[in-house]
Amino acid sequence: MRILGIDPGLGITGYGLIDSCGNNVRLMEAGIIRSNAKDKMEKRLASIYKKVISLIKDTDPEAVILEELYSHYKHPKTSILMGHARGAICLAVEHQNVSLVNYPTTKIKKAITGHGRASKEQMQRTVTSLLGLKKPPEPVDVTDALALAITHANIWRHRNDLQDFR
């Protein structure tokens, strides 16, 4: 199964594509999508939308995985900006007729590290290890996107294992 994880952000959106087969996950592609901070909001969102459309067409994933929107009381503007980018991504995914799955941050962290409050560094180390990489993916937005994809692969595999058991 080809799974595309996307970590939404207005300035930098990380993405990571994996191929999952049984217990094996393999990195296919990873990178970032940038929008120009000098542009108006609508132009930035259009840019993200177009780049995600292109990414989906190029990588042909069976599912796109996004982090659920969350808000930190100290930085409410960050979640609002992320929500705009997330909306553009959701629209792009829908227009490409790809399955969209959302997971909360704590579920992703728990699935990857075993602890729902894991640090960014713990996440980077674990994702690096799971994918057999020599060094952590940079920037951290890419690691977060790969963690989304790996989480979905593990949940999907677990569901299939349970069905096989019945």
Backbone torsions as a table, in degrees:
resi	resn	phi	psi	omega
1	MET	NA	130.0	176.5
2	ARG	-91.8	122.4	-175.2
3	ILE	-124.9	128.9	179.1
4	LEU	-109.2	114.0	174.8
5	GLY	-93.7	137.0	178.7
6	ILE	-129.9	125.0	176.2
7	ASP	-100.9	102.1	-172.0
8	PRO	-72.7	139.5	174.2
9	GLY	-158.1	149.9	-179.2
10	LEU	-73.1	-41.3	179.2
11	GLY	-83.1	-49.8	-180.0
12	ILE	-130.8	124.4	173.3
13	THR	-111.6	119.5	178.0
14	GLY	-88.6	149.4	174.7
15	TYR	-141.1	153.2	178.4
16	GLY	-150.8	126.7	179.3
17	LEU	-108.6	127.8	176.1
18	ILE	-123.2	159.5	170.7
19	ASP	-113.5	125.6	-177.8
20	SER	-115.9	126.3	177.6
21	CYS	-140.3	109.3	-176.8
22	GLY	64.0	-128.5	179.3
23	ASN	-87.3	-0.8	-176.1
24	ASN	-98.9	135.0	171.5
25	VAL	-124.3	137.7	-177.6
26	ARG	-130.4	132.0	177.0
27	LEU	-70.0	126.8	177.8
28	MET	-102.4	-44.4	-176.7
29	GLU	-164.3	149.1	176.6
30	ALA	-155.2	152.4	179.2
31	GLY	176.7	-161.6	-179.3
32	ILE	-132.9	155.5	172.0
33	ILE	-116.8	127.3	-179.6
34	ARG	-111.5	149.8	168.1
35	SER	-120.5	153.5	-176.2
36	ASN	-82.0	118.1	-177.3
37	ALA	-62.6	-19.8	180.0
38	LYS	-81.7	-15.9	-178.8
39	ASP	-79.1	159.0	173.9
40	LYS	-66.6	157.1	-177.8
41	MET	-52.8	-47.8	-176.3
42	GLU	-62.8	-34.1	178.1
43	LYS	-71.4	-38.0	178.2
44	ARG	-64.4	-43.0	179.8
45	LEU	-67.3	-39.0	177.0
46	ALA	-63.1	-38.4	178.6
47	SER	-64.0	-45.8	178.2
48	ILE	-61.6	-46.3	179.5
49	TYR	-55.6	-51.4	-177.7
50	LYS	-63.4	-40.4	-179.0
51	LYS	-69.7	-34.9	177.1
52	VAL	-69.9	-40.3	175.2
53	ILE	-56.1	-49.4	-179.7
54	SER	-61.7	-42.2	179.1
55	LEU	-61.1	-45.2	179.8
56	ILE	-64.2	-43.2	178.4
57	LYS	-61.8	-40.6	-177.7
58	ASP	-72.8	-33.5	-172.6
59	THR	-102.9	-19.2	176.6
60	ASP	50.4	57.2	179.5
61	PRO	-75.6	155.4	174.2
62	GLU	-83.9	-23.7	179.0
63	ALA	-149.9	147.2	172.9
64	VAL	-115.1	133.0	-176.2
65	ILE	-115.7	129.4	178.5
66	LEU	-122.0	152.2	172.7
67	GLU	-79.8	136.2	176.0
68	GLU	-63.7	151.5	179.2
69	LEU	-68.4	135.1	175.7
70	TYR	-135.7	161.5	-179.3
71	SER	-134.3	136.8	174.5
72	HIS	-106.3	130.8	-174.8
73	TYR	-58.8	-25.4	179.9
74	LYS	-80.1	-20.9	-175.5
75	HIS	-135.8	61.8	-177.0
76	PRO	-64.5	-31.5	-178.6
77	LYS	-64.2	-34.6	179.0
78	THR	-59.5	-44.4	-178.9
79	SER	-69.1	-32.4	177.7
80	ILE	-66.4	-45.2	178.3
81	LEU	-64.5	-40.6	177.2
82	MET	-62.9	-38.1	179.1
83	GLY	-61.6	-38.0	176.3
84	HIS	-62.2	-48.9	-179.7
85	ALA	-62.8	-42.0	179.7
86	ARG	-60.8	-39.3	177.8
87	GLY	-62.7	-43.4	178.3
88	ALA	-62.9	-38.8	179.5
89	ILE	-67.9	-45.4	178.3
90	CYS	-57.8	-42.3	179.3
91	LEU	-64.0	-43.8	178.9
92	ALA	-61.5	-43.4	-179.6
93	VAL	-63.5	-44.9	179.3
94	GLU	-61.2	-41.9	-179.1
95	HIS	-69.0	-15.0	177.0
96	GLN	-101.7	3.8	178.1
97	ASN	55.2	44.5	177.5
98	VAL	-110.0	145.4	178.5
99	SER	-65.1	132.8	179.1
100	LEU	-114.7	128.9	-179.8
101	VAL	-126.2	138.9	179.7
102	ASN	-119.1	138.2	176.3
103	TYR	-129.8	143.1	174.5
104	PRO	-72.3	152.3	-177.9
105	THR	-54.2	-43.8	-176.7
106	THR	-64.8	-34.6	178.6
107	LYS	-67.7	-39.2	178.9
108	ILE	-64.4	-48.6	-179.0
109	LYS	-61.6	-41.3	179.4
110	LYS	-66.7	-40.9	-179.7
111	ALA	-66.1	-33.9	-176.7
112	ILE	-86.0	-45.5	-173.3
113	THR	-110.6	-14.0	-176.0
114	GLY	90.2	-0.3	-178.7
115	HIS	-135.8	123.6	-176.4
116	GLY	-69.4	-9.6	179.5
117	ARG	-118.6	30.3	-178.2
118	ALA	-61.5	149.8	178.9
119	SER	-80.5	166.3	176.3
120	LYS	-58.7	-39.0	-178.8
121	GLU	-65.4	-42.4	177.1
122	GLN	-61.5	-42.6	179.0
123	MET	-62.1	-45.2	179.7
124	GLN	-60.7	-46.1	-179.6
125	ARG	-61.5	-44.2	-176.5
126	THR	-69.0	-45.3	178.4
127	VAL	-61.3	-42.6	178.1
128	THR	-58.4	-44.7	179.7
129	SER	-66.8	-46.8	-177.9
130	LEU	-60.6	-34.2	-179.1
131	LEU	-93.4	-0.7	178.5
132	GLY	65.5	35.6	-179.1
133	LEU	-89.3	153.7	179.0
134	LYS	-78.0	-31.6	179.0
135	LYS	-141.7	157.7	-178.2
136	PRO	-64.1	144.0	174.9
137	PRO	-64.0	141.5	178.1
138	GLU	-124.7	147.4	-8.4
139	PRO	-72.4	-178.4	-176.1
140	VAL	-61.8	-22.9	177.4
141	ASP	-60.6	-33.5	177.9
142	VAL	-70.3	-43.4	176.7
143	THR	-58.4	-44.6	179.9
144	ASP	-61.5	-41.5	179.1
145	ALA	-65.1	-41.5	177.7
146	LEU	-65.6	-37.1	177.0
147	ALA	-61.7	-38.9	176.6
148	LEU	-60.5	-48.5	-178.4
149	ALA	-64.0	-43.2	179.8
150	ILE	-64.4	-41.4	177.8
151	THR	-57.4	-47.2	-179.2
152	HIS	-64.5	-40.3	178.7
153	ALA	-59.6	-42.9	-179.5
154	ASN	-67.8	-41.9	179.1
155	ILE	-66.5	-43.1	179.1
156	TRP	-61.8	-44.7	179.5
157	ARG	-63.3	-43.0	-179.8
158	HIS	-62.1	-42.3	178.3
159	ARG	-62.3	-42.5	179.2
160	ASN	-66.7	-37.4	177.6
161	ASP	-62.5	-41.0	179.2
162	LEU	-65.6	-38.3	178.6
163	GLN	-67.7	-37.9	177.8
164	ASP	-65.1	-31.6	-177.8
165	PHE	-69.7	-31.3	-176.3
166	ARG	-69.9	NA	NA
